[in-house]
């Protein structure tokens, strides 16, 4: 059972207006043979939100997560996408993640610069 998730881009540079913020896509590729549930985490939730935070990706398909950067100072932060196998019975990825879950993950860097 091969689990494989690829996140694009590896480094995301967001240029935001201090008054308005910005949005941008994060593309998740399930390149493995197993259905995956994912969870998005960030080092600074005060300035970043994601839609959706949890999701399910079928094998050999892509899924887009929308990042929103709100008003705040420029800086570098990291986003972690944790993932676990999701059986066909799983309808909500949130149910497969527990506080004690040790998960494979992908990390991407976000560089926020003022426009």
C-alpha positions as CSV (number, residue, x, y, z in Angstrom):
1,X,0.0,0.0,0.0
2,X,1.8,3.1,-1.3
3,X,0.9,6.5,0.2
4,X,2.1,9.4,-1.8
5,X,1.0,13.0,-1.7
6,X,2.7,15.8,-3.6
7,X,2.0,19.4,-2.9
8,X,2.5,22.3,-5.4
9,X,4.1,24.7,-5.2
10,X,6.9,23.7,-2.8
11,X,7.4,27.4,-2.0
12,X,4.5,29.8,-2.4
13,X,5.1,33.5,-2.6
14,X,2.0,35.6,-1.9
15,X,1.9,39.2,-2.6
16,X,-0.8,40.9,-0.5
17,X,-2.2,44.3,0.0
18,X,-1.9,45.3,3.6
19,X,-5.6,46.4,3.5
20,X,-7.1,43.5,1.6
21,X,-4.9,40.4,1.9
22,X,-5.0,37.8,-0.9
23,X,-5.9,34.3,-1.9
24,X,-4.0,31.6,-3.8
25,X,-4.3,27.9,-4.7
26,X,-2.4,25.0,-3.2
27,X,-2.6,21.9,-5.4
28,X,-2.5,18.4,-3.8
29,X,-1.7,15.4,-6.0
30,X,-2.5,11.9,-4.7
31,X,0.0,10.0,-6.8
32,X,-0.4,6.7,-4.9
33,X,-2.8,3.8,-5.1
34,X,-4.7,4.6,-1.8
35,X,-7.5,7.0,-1.1
36,X,-6.2,9.7,1.3
37,X,-7.6,11.9,3.9
38,X,-5.7,15.2,4.5
39,X,-5.5,17.9,7.1
40,X,-4.0,21.4,6.5
41,X,-2.0,23.0,9.4
42,X,-0.2,26.3,9.5
43,X,2.5,27.9,11.7
44,X,0.5,31.1,11.9
45,X,-3.3,30.6,11.8
46,X,-3.8,34.3,12.7
47,X,-3.1,35.4,9.1
48,X,-3.9,32.2,7.1
49,X,-7.1,30.3,6.5
50,X,-7.7,27.3,4.2
51,X,-10.7,26.0,2.5
52,X,-11.1,23.1,3.1
53,X,-9.0,22.2,6.1
54,X,-9.9,18.5,5.8
55,X,-10.6,16.6,2.6
56,X,-10.4,13.2,0.8
57,X,-8.4,12.6,-2.4
58,X,-9.0,9.6,-4.5
59,X,-6.0,7.8,-6.0
60,X,-4.4,9.5,-9.0
61,X,-6.4,12.6,-8.6
62,X,-5.8,16.3,-7.7
63,X,-7.5,18.5,-5.1
64,X,-7.2,22.2,-4.8
65,X,-7.1,24.0,-1.4
66,X,-7.6,27.8,-1.3
67,X,-5.2,29.7,0.9
68,X,-6.4,33.1,2.2
69,X,-3.8,35.5,3.6
70,X,-5.3,38.3,5.7
71,X,-3.8,41.7,6.6
72,X,-0.6,41.4,8.6
73,X,3.1,41.8,8.5
74,X,5.2,40.2,5.7
75,X,7.1,37.1,6.7
76,X,7.9,33.4,6.1
77,X,5.7,30.6,7.4
78,X,5.1,27.0,6.8
79,X,2.1,24.9,5.9
80,X,2.0,21.2,6.7
81,X,-0.4,18.8,4.9
82,X,-0.8,15.7,7.0
83,X,-2.4,12.6,5.3
84,X,-3.6,9.1,6.2
85,X,-5.3,6.3,4.3
86,X,-9.1,6.7,4.1
87,X,-11.2,3.6,3.6
88,X,-14.2,3.8,1.3
89,X,-16.5,4.0,4.3
90,X,-14.9,7.3,5.4
91,X,-17.0,10.3,4.4
92,X,-15.2,13.0,6.4
93,X,-11.5,13.1,6.7
94,X,-11.8,14.8,10.1
95,X,-12.8,11.5,11.6
96,X,-9.5,9.8,10.8
97,X,-7.3,12.3,12.5
98,X,-6.8,12.1,16.3
99,X,-4.5,14.1,18.6
100,X,-2.2,11.0,18.9
101,X,-2.1,10.3,15.1
102,X,1.4,10.1,13.7
103,X,1.0,11.0,10.1
104,X,3.1,11.3,7.0
105,X,3.2,14.9,5.9
106,X,4.3,17.4,3.2
107,X,5.6,20.8,4.1
108,X,5.6,23.9,2.0
109,X,7.0,27.3,2.7
110,X,5.0,30.5,2.3
111,X,6.7,33.8,1.8
112,X,4.3,36.7,2.3
113,X,5.4,40.0,0.8
114,X,3.5,43.3,0.8
115,X,2.4,44.4,-2.7
